[in-house]
Amino acid sequence: TAVVGPSGSGKSTLIDLLPRLRLPTKGIIKIDGVNIEKYTLKSLREMISYVPQSPQIFNGTVKDHILYGRVGATKNEIQEAIRLSGSEDFINQLPQGIDTILGEDAIKLSGGQRQRLDLARALVRKAPILILDEPTSNLDAESEDVFMQALYKIHAERKTTIIIITHRLRSTLYADNIIVLKQGKVKESGSHSKLLQQNGWYAKVWKMQELENLESI
């Protein structure tokens, strides 16, 4: 599910509500039909992996960063996370592979590589819910496509609920469902093609962003 909408529409608030960083003032949120307030905070947050807009990568090895997701993950689990995140090729080209020291903020990696490495960190948790907050906002179009292809692979191979918050509508193309929030309310929902046909906020912004992409070529 992709969640889109103008600034101030409630996208970040929604993301804060899911792991109970905030509590709803009315209504309830359910996971598998169960009110999230019935879960312990620990068990609720163990079900969720999170990929932020700007990964925080410390001065350690590739392997160290992935293990922040789950200390004690096996070699096979690390390799699977690397493969699913689309990080395999660039990691294999590093001088010491997964044992390469990255430097503070992974200065040896490009923006797209840092984002895919952080995705591997989230994936090694094997959490049933994966939340991504504007993961492609700092990437060029090519890196964005590579990242979204990795998400498509995860969706195809794992029973993972993927929720992506984005303002770049190119990132919604792989989504089964797109939700348009406006002033905290769902104004539109459906597939990419369905929302284009509705000719509402989504269709208008899609045309604007596609025009910007053409002008930048």
PEWO-V865726 format. One record per backbone hydrogen bond with DSSP energy under -0.5 kcal/mol. NH is the residue of the N-H (numbers start at 1). CO is the residue of the C=O. E is the energy in kcal/mol with one decimal. If there is no record, write none. Layout:
nh->NH co->CO e->E
nh->NH co->CO e->E
This chain:
nh->2 co->177 e->-2.5
nh->3 co->164 e->-3.0
nh->4 co->2 e->-0.5
nh->4 co->179 e->-2.9
nh->9 co->6 e->-1.5
nh->14 co->10 e->-2.3
nh->15 co->11 e->-1.9
nh->16 co->12 e->-1.9
nh->17 co->13 e->-1.7
nh->18 co->14 e->-1.4
nh->19 co->15 e->-0.8
nh->20 co->17 e->-1.2
nh->21 co->16 e->-2.5
nh->22 co->16 e->-1.3
nh->31 co->34 e->-2.6
nh->34 co->31 e->-1.7
nh->36 co->29 e->-2.8
nh->38 co->35 e->-2.5
nh->39 co->36 e->-0.8
nh->44 co->40 e->-2.5
nh->45 co->41 e->-2.3
nh->46 co->42 e->-1.6
nh->47 co->43 e->-0.6
nh->47 co->44 e->-1.0
nh->48 co->45 e->-1.1
nh->49 co->129 e->-2.8
nh->51 co->131 e->-2.7
nh->52 co->50 e->-0.5
nh->55 co->53 e->-0.5
nh->57 co->55 e->-0.7
nh->58 co->56 e->-0.5
nh->60 co->58 e->-2.0
nh->62 co->100 e->-1.2
nh->63 co->98 e->-2.6
nh->65 co->61 e->-1.9
nh->66 co->62 e->-2.0
nh->67 co->63 e->-2.2
nh->68 co->64 e->-0.7
nh->68 co->65 e->-1.1
nh->69 co->66 e->-1.6
nh->70 co->66 e->-0.6
nh->73 co->70 e->-1.6
nh->78 co->74 e->-2.3
nh->79 co->75 e->-2.4
nh->80 co->76 e->-2.3
nh->81 co->77 e->-2.1
nh->82 co->78 e->-2.2
nh->83 co->79 e->-2.4
nh->84 co->80 e->-2.7
nh->85 co->81 e->-1.8
nh->86 co->83 e->-1.2
nh->87 co->82 e->-2.3
nh->88 co->82 e->-0.7
nh->91 co->87 e->-2.2
nh->92 co->88 e->-2.3
nh->93 co->89 e->-0.9
nh->94 co->91 e->-1.2
nh->97 co->94 e->-1.4
nh->99 co->96 e->-2.3
nh->100 co->97 e->-1.7
nh->102 co->60 e->-3.1
nh->105 co->57 e->-2.3
nh->106 co->103 e->-2.4
nh->107 co->104 e->-0.6
nh->108 co->102 e->-1.1
nh->109 co->106 e->-2.1
nh->114 co->110 e->-2.5
nh->115 co->111 e->-2.1
nh->116 co->112 e->-2.0
nh->117 co->113 e->-2.3
nh->118 co->114 e->-2.2
nh->119 co->115 e->-1.6
nh->120 co->116 e->-1.9
nh->121 co->117 e->-1.8
nh->122 co->118 e->-1.9
nh->123 co->119 e->-2.6
nh->124 co->120 e->-1.9
nh->125 co->122 e->-1.0
nh->126 co->123 e->-1.7
nh->129 co->47 e->-2.0
nh->130 co->161 e->-3.1
nh->131 co->49 e->-3.0
nh->131 co->129 e->-0.5
nh->132 co->163 e->-2.8
nh->133 co->51 e->-2.5
nh->134 co->132 e->-0.8
nh->134 co->165 e->-2.8
nh->137 co->134 e->-1.1
nh->139 co->136 e->-1.7
nh->144 co->140 e->-2.5
nh->145 co->141 e->-2.1
nh->146 co->142 e->-1.9
nh->147 co->143 e->-2.3
nh->148 co->144 e->-2.5
nh->149 co->145 e->-2.0
nh->150 co->146 e->-1.6
nh->151 co->147 e->-1.7
nh->152 co->148 e->-2.1
nh->153 co->149 e->-2.0
nh->154 co->150 e->-2.2
nh->155 co->151 e->-2.6
nh->156 co->152 e->-1.9
nh->157 co->153 e->-2.1
nh->158 co->154 e->-2.5
nh->160 co->158 e->-1.9
nh->161 co->128 e->-3.0
nh->162 co->160 e->-0.7
nh->163 co->130 e->-2.9
nh->163 co->161 e->-0.5
nh->164 co->1 e->-2.5
nh->164 co->162 e->-0.5
nh->165 co->132 e->-3.2
nh->165 co->163 e->-0.5
nh->166 co->3 e->-1.9
nh->166 co->164 e->-0.5
nh->169 co->167 e->-0.8
nh->171 co->168 e->-2.0
nh->172 co->169 e->-1.8
nh->173 co->170 e->-1.2
nh->175 co->172 e->-1.8
nh->178 co->190 e->-2.2
nh->179 co->2 e->-3.1
nh->180 co->188 e->-2.9
nh->181 co->4 e->-3.1
nh->181 co->179 e->-0.7
nh->182 co->185 e->-2.5
nh->184 co->9 e->-2.6
nh->185 co->182 e->-1.4
nh->187 co->180 e->-3.0
nh->187 co->185 e->-0.6
nh->188 co->180 e->-1.1
nh->190 co->178 e->-1.6
nh->195 co->191 e->-2.5
nh->196 co->192 e->-1.9
nh->197 co->193 e->-1.7
nh->198 co->194 e->-1.3
nh->199 co->195 e->-0.8
nh->199 co->196 e->-0.7
nh->200 co->195 e->-0.7
nh->204 co->200 e->-2.1
nh->205 co->201 e->-2.5
nh->206 co->202 e->-2.6
nh->207 co->203 e->-2.0
nh->208 co->204 e->-1.8
nh->209 co->205 e->-2.7
nh->210 co->206 e->-2.5
nh->211 co->207 e->-1.9
nh->212 co->208 e->-1.9
nh->213 co->209 e->-2.2
nh->214 co->210 e->-2.1
nh->215 co->211 e->-2.2
nh->216 co->212 e->-1.3
nh->217 co->213 e->-0.6
nh->217 co->214 e->-0.9
